[in-house]
Amino acid sequence: FHNTATNKTYLEGLLNECFKRIENTNDEDYFQLKDYTYKVDITSCSANLNIDSNVKFFGSYDFASTFKLILDAKNKGNLFWLMRRADSENISWLTKQVDT
């Protein structure tokens, strides 16, 4: 939390490298990372990581994934991870509740 700009840049670079490696190892018959977005927000009081992705398993099963990690400077944190079928009901209301 002391050097927020450097830590944010480092974490974004690490995430970018990890996702590129996953994309390069996609196997359409087993696992495929279709698309993803991530957002890193680090302040002197908290760090937030949000990752949204779409994946396919065994060539037939599409899932949307939402991952949220929130840490504060007092060593407290929250983790939320949800995977749901891509064709299921929109649950933006749920992720909005997690953000508050």
Disulfide bonds with the S-S distance in Angstrom:
none
